[in-house]
Amino acid sequence: MDRFTALAVFVKVVEGQSFAAAARDFGLSPAMVSKHVRALEERLGARLLNRTTRRLSLTEVGRGYYERARQILADLDDADRSASDLHAAPRGTLKLNAPFSFGIRHVGPAIAGYLASYPEVTIEVTLGDRYIDLLAEGVDVALRIGRLADSSLVARRLAPIRLVACASAEYLARRGTPRTPRDLAVHDCLLYTYAESAEEWHFIGPGGADEVVRVSGRLFANNGDILIDAALSGLGIALLPTFMAGEHVQAGRLVTLLPGFAAPEAALYAVYPPGRHLSAKLRSFIDFLAARFGEEPEWDRWCREENLRR
């Protein structure tokens, strides 16, 4: 027999001084109400109520048990109301993990906008390009870039992520400009170690055919900003996401390469542990990012001008 139901029935019997009144409140028969109270007494090994034909009264044990039971039920009601409120209105602390370079450039400004709209939410953000275990580290949501592997996590696509091969004009003047992906094999390339295969770059040709080229270089890094700095310094060719390369291409500091060839498109995802319901703070934050970034993200506006969106 359910203990919480039995507690609630017992409290109602005491407050109404009647088995019949409790039966009406719970839609039970008086015999079932009596059975709930008897089950509690048997579990405790003590009588809770003195019963006569005229009235009910609490035993000494019953008085103490009634006070505790009433508090337990009140606490449960408070917990239910609190959970309902948290689900309905965004509030509380949201723990977020995001890639370092993307986080600095785009997540930071987005967080500022979100917090301005939701003053009862607090965000704790950690940045890093390493994939973390969300459950083990107590993270509510992580932003991840790439083609996601199978996982127990729930993923929502937020925006496309496009890659472009680029280099400084100084490097190209010194080493020549590659015209096809195969030409990259004789160039100094700047390699991202967290890529699926750092030394194999993939492209899709004008006819839709896949082209894979083995590249090499003297700089490997697990952070895109290191590669940006190296490309700007004329150290080689980098395959960079447009959310990093765009500002430098627009300013003329980097030159995009291989017209007619595109790296396979990836995406930005929000990933979070599975559950029946999203909290209001998590749902509102993911919706906010999806609306802010979307399928036409601001960091790709220069691509249309450069005719790089293929």
C-alpha positions in Angstrom: 0.0 0.0 0.0 1.3 3.4 -0.9 2.8 5.1 2.2 2.3 8.7 1.0 -1.4 8.0 0.3 -1.7 6.3 3.7 -0.1 9.4 5.3 -2.4 11.8 3.5 -5.5 9.7 4.5 -4.4 9.6 8.1 -3.8 13.4 8.3 -7.2 14.0 6.7 -8.9 11.6 9.2 -7.3 13.5 12.1 -8.2 17.0 10.7 -11.7 16.0 9.8 -12.2 13.8 12.9 -14.0 11.4 10.7 -13.3 8.3 8.5 -16.3 9.2 6.4 -15.1 12.8 5.7 -11.7 11.5 4.6 -13.4 8.9 2.4 -15.3 11.6 0.6 -12.2 13.8 0.1 -10.2 10.9 -1.5 -13.1 9.2 -3.3 -12.6 6.0 -1.2 -14.9 3.9 0.8 -14.8 4.2 4.7 -13.5 0.7 4.8 -10.5 1.6 2.5 -9.8 4.6 4.7 -9.7 2.4 7.8 -7.5 -0.1 5.9 -4.9 2.7 5.2 -4.8 3.8 8.8 -4.5 0.2 10.0 -1.7 -0.4 7.6 0.3 2.5 9.1 -0.4 1.2 12.6 0.8 -2.3 11.7 3.9 -0.9 10.0 4.7 1.2 13.1 3.7 -1.5 15.6 1.7 1.1 17.6 -1.9 2.5 17.7 -2.3 6.0 16.3 -6.0 6.6 16.9 -8.4 5.8 19.8 -11.7 5.0 18.2 -15.1 5.2 19.9 -18.6 5.3 18.5 -18.7 9.1 19.1 -15.3 10.4 18.4 -11.7 9.8 17.3 -8.7 10.9 19.3 -4.9 10.7 18.8 -2.8 8.5 21.0 0.5 9.9 22.3 2.3 8.2 19.5 -0.3 9.4 17.1 0.1 13.0 18.0 3.8 13.0 17.3 3.3 11.0 14.1 0.5 13.4 12.9 2.8 16.4 13.3 5.6 14.8 11.3 3.2 13.4 8.7 1.6 16.8 8.2 5.1 18.4 7.7 6.2 15.8 5.3 3.1 16.4 3.1 3.5 20.1 3.3 7.2 19.8 2.2 6.1 17.5 -0.7 3.5 20.1 -1.8 6.2 22.8 -1.6 8.6 20.7 -3.7 5.9 20.1 -6.3 5.1 23.8 -6.5 8.8 24.7 -6.7 9.4 22.2 -9.5 6.3 23.5 -11.3 7.5 27.1 -11.0 11.0 26.2 -12.2 9.5 24.4 -15.2 7.2 27.3 -16.1 9.5 30.3 -15.6 13.2 30.4 -16.4 15.1 30.7 -13.2 18.0 29.0 -11.4 21.6 28.2 -12.4 22.4 26.8 -15.9 25.8 25.1 -16.3 27.1 25.5 -19.8 30.2 24.1 -21.6 31.3 25.5 -25.0 34.2 25.3 -27.4 36.9 27.9 -26.5 37.2 29.9 -29.8 33.5 29.8 -30.6 32.7 30.6 -27.0 34.8 33.7 -26.9 33.5 35.1 -30.2 29.8 34.1 -30.2 28.7 32.5 -27.0 29.8 35.3 -24.7 27.7 38.0 -26.6 24.8 35.6 -26.7 24.9 35.0 -23.0 24.8 38.7 -22.4 21.7 39.0 -24.5 20.0 36.0 -22.8 20.7 37.2 -19.2 19.3 40.6 -20.1 16.0 38.9 -21.1 15.9 36.4 -18.2 17.0 38.2 -15.0 16.3 35.2 -12.7 18.7 32.9 -14.5 22.4 32.5 -13.5 24.9 30.9 -16.0 28.1 29.1 -15.1 30.1 28.7 -18.3 33.3 26.7 -18.9 35.2 26.8 -22.2 37.2 24.0 -23.7 37.5 22.0 -26.9 37.6 18.6 -25.2 34.4 16.7 -25.1 33.3 16.2 -21.5 31.0 13.8 -19.7 28.0 16.1 -19.0 26.5 13.8 -16.3 29.9 13.3 -14.5 30.7 17.0 -14.5 27.2 18.2 -13.7 26.8 20.2 -16.9 23.2 21.0 -18.1 24.1 21.7 -21.7 27.2 21.7 -24.0 27.7 23.3 -27.4 29.5 21.0 -29.7 30.8 21.5 -33.3 31.1 18.7 -35.8 29.3 15.6 -36.9 28.1 14.0 -33.7 28.8 10.3 -32.9 26.0 8.1 -31.6 25.4 9.0 -28.0 22.8 8.8 -25.2 22.7 12.6 -25.2 19.9 14.6 -26.9 21.2 16.9 -29.6 19.5 19.9 -31.2 21.1 21.5 -34.3 21.5 25.3 -33.9 23.5 26.5 -36.9 25.7 25.3 -39.8 29.4 25.4 -39.4 31.4 25.8 -42.7 35.2 25.5 -43.2 37.4 27.3 -45.6 41.0 26.8 -46.6 42.9 30.1 -46.3 46.3 31.7 -46.0 48.0 35.1 -45.9 49.0 36.9 -49.1 52.6 36.8 -47.9 52.6 33.0 -47.7 51.0 32.6 -51.1 53.4 35.0 -52.7 56.3 32.9 -51.3 54.9 29.4 -51.9 52.3 29.8 -54.6 48.5 29.5 -54.6 47.0 26.0 -54.7 44.4 25.5 -57.3 43.0 22.0 -56.4 43.0 20.1 -53.1 45.8 17.9 -54.5 48.1 20.9 -54.6 47.9 21.1 -50.8 50.2 18.1 -50.5 53.2 20.2 -51.2 52.3 23.1 -48.9 52.8 23.8 -45.2 49.5 23.2 -43.5 48.4 24.1 -40.1 46.7 21.2 -38.4 43.9 21.0 -35.8 44.5 18.0 -33.5 40.9 17.5 -32.4 39.8 17.0 -36.0 38.6 13.4 -36.9 41.8 13.1 -39.0 44.2 16.0 -38.6 46.3 15.1 -41.6 43.5 14.3 -44.0 41.5 17.2 -45.4 38.2 16.5 -47.2 36.7 18.5 -50.0 33.7 18.2 -52.3 34.5 19.1 -55.9 32.4 21.0 -58.5 30.8 17.7 -59.6 30.0 16.5 -56.1 32.9 14.1 -55.9 34.7 13.6 -52.6 38.4 14.5 -52.7 40.7 13.6 -49.8 44.2 14.9 -49.6 47.0 14.0 -47.2 48.5 17.2 -45.7 51.5 17.9 -43.5 53.0 20.7 -41.6 55.1 21.8 -38.7 52.3 23.1 -36.4 49.7 21.0 -34.7 47.3 22.7 -32.2 44.2 21.8 -30.3 42.9 25.4 -30.5 41.9 27.3 -33.6 43.2 30.6 -32.4 46.7 29.3 -32.5 46.2 28.3 -36.1 44.6 31.7 -36.9 47.7 33.4 -35.5 50.0 31.1 -37.5 48.1 31.7 -40.7 48.2 35.5 -40.2 51.9 35.2 -39.6 52.4 33.5 -43.0 53.3 30.1 -41.6 51.0 28.1 -43.8 47.5 27.2 -45.0 44.7 26.6 -42.4 41.4 24.9 -42.8 39.3 27.1 -40.5 35.6 27.6 -39.6 34.1 30.6 -41.1 33.1 31.9 -37.6 36.9 32.4 -37.1 38.2 33.2 -40.5 35.5 35.6 -41.7 36.6 38.8 -40.0 40.2 38.3 -41.3 39.0 37.6 -44.9 36.8 40.7 -44.9 39.8 42.8 -43.6 42.1 41.3 -46.3 44.4 39.7 -43.8 43.6 36.2 -45.1 42.8 34.9 -48.6 40.4 32.1 -49.2 41.6 29.3 -51.5 40.3 26.5 -53.8 37.2 28.2 -55.4 34.8 25.5 -56.6 35.8 23.1 -53.7 34.0 23.0 -50.4 34.9 21.3 -47.1 32.0 19.1 -45.9 29.6 21.1 -43.8 29.4 20.5 -40.0 27.0 22.0 -37.5 26.7 23.5 -34.1 24.7 21.5 -31.6 23.3 21.9 -28.2 23.6 18.5 -26.4 22.1 17.7 -23.0 21.2 14.6 -21.0 17.9 12.9 -21.9 14.8 13.4 -19.7 11.1 13.6 -20.0 11.0 17.4 -19.7 13.4 20.2 -20.3 13.6 22.8 -17.5 12.4 26.3 -18.4 15.9 27.7 -18.1 17.4 25.0 -20.5 14.6 25.2 -23.0 14.6 29.0 -23.1 18.4 29.1 -23.5 18.5 26.6 -26.4 15.6 28.4 -28.1 17.4 31.7 -27.7 20.6 30.4 -29.3 18.7 28.8 -32.2 17.0 32.1 -32.9 20.2 34.1 -32.6 22.4 31.8 -34.8 20.0 29.9 -37.1 20.6 28.6 -40.6 21.9 32.1 -41.8 24.4 32.9 -39.0 25.9 36.3 -38.8 29.5 35.0 -39.2 28.6 33.7 -42.7 27.4 37.0 -44.2 30.8 37.6 -45.8 30.5 34.2 -47.5 27.7 35.4 -49.8 29.9 38.3 -50.8 32.8 36.1 -51.5 30.6 33.5 -53.3 31.8 30.8 -50.9 28.4 29.4 -50.0 28.1 26.3 -52.1 
